[in-house]
Amino acid sequence: MSSLTDRYVQATLRRLPVRQRTDIEQELRASIADAVDDRIGAGGDARAAEVAALTHLGDPARLAAGYADRPLQLIGPAVFLDYTRMLTTLLVSVVPVVAAVVAFLRAVDEAPWLTVAGDSLAAAVTTAMHIAVWTTVLYALIERTPTLRLASDRPWTPDALPAPPSRRARWGELVAGTVILVLVMTFILLSPVVSTEHDANGDPIGVLSPWLFDTGFVWVFIALGFASLATSFSRYYLSWSLPVAIAGSVVSVTGAAVLAWAAATDHLLNPAFVDAAGWPAGTDTWLTAGLIALAGWSLLQTIFDAFAYARRS
Amino acid sequence: MADDDELLATHLQELRRGTVVLACLLVLTRPNYGYALLDLLAQRGFSVDANTLYPLLRRLEKQGLLTSDWNTDEARPRKFYRTSDTGVALAGTLSHDWDQLDTALRILKGES
């Protein structure tokens, strides 16, 4: 037997279970020899006949997959929808949270802003890649394990259809959110000039820490406010899509992290105002705790939202 | 134009998928081996790729629809397949279904 056929047969058998090999080898060699003889009989050179016969049989990997009954796809139609749903849900919920937690921890360490942003981004990318790889591996295994595939094969009923909130309710939500956000931003911007308390010269004492305005950090809050407004509007006017969902999660999680960080590092309230207003000692501690709790709550809500949106998609 | 040909080929392939199994079960009531079967099916208008047919024969054998024997009488030993009793019964059922489809299509076309 010539080397080309040998190589073809070996390439096929290599991909088959050992116990099937002997039988398939004999049959395959006979089939190839028959095809070659046929072509030589029709008037052809032996080498060309062999090449033609093997070409006709095609890729040995494909032939072996046929013999072994192996799927020629990583994730087939039976589990593909479950796979994409799981992947989307994990990506939109876990990645922003990891990014926010890393950013928060680095910021509390008083790391430079570029480091905070870089570390947070790096953590997000690493997490996303791990989620993508392991989810894909898991579903590729399910695809290749018949018992697991049956377990995931629950029938679809119309009950599974999501009940979208009415457009009017969502419109109300959007209006309320917009009004609250505009009020908060106005309050922040006016805080240095409008106040209930005044110092000896009659100048107002702002509620918010002057640090925010001196460093220009206040513009981060304003920018986050506008970004959050933009995502609310795009959620209302655009249909659900992965980029919109990720942008929404990133904005709200960043907002929560920045707020919690500013509160935890005493960069939020103006101590002079607390003194002037005669608030009892410990008030600012409670306020800080409250703000951190609020940030945590908004984080949780983002996760739930992400799950709900991903399931509805 | 090439797209039209491709579309036609796809539709024909869809329509003929599954008929190869029936054709094999019917032809193999007389024992035969892989390469000769490929030739025979092609002559009867069931063109099927070798890399589809060879694994298919083994799958049908595993399902008990075909039986096989090595024929070593000739210089080149060949594996001969033959339709089993279960295979004959299945061929009967599938043929009946095919006839029903044919009748249904005739009615749809307004003949009857």
Interface residues (C-beta under 8 A of the other chain):
Chain A: D23 I24 Q26 E27 L28 A30 S31 A33 D34 A35 D38 H56 L57 G58 R62 L63 G66 Y67 D69
Chain B: Y33 G34 Y35 A36 D39 D49 A50 N51 T52 Y54 P55 L56 R58 R59 W70 R76 P77 R78 K79
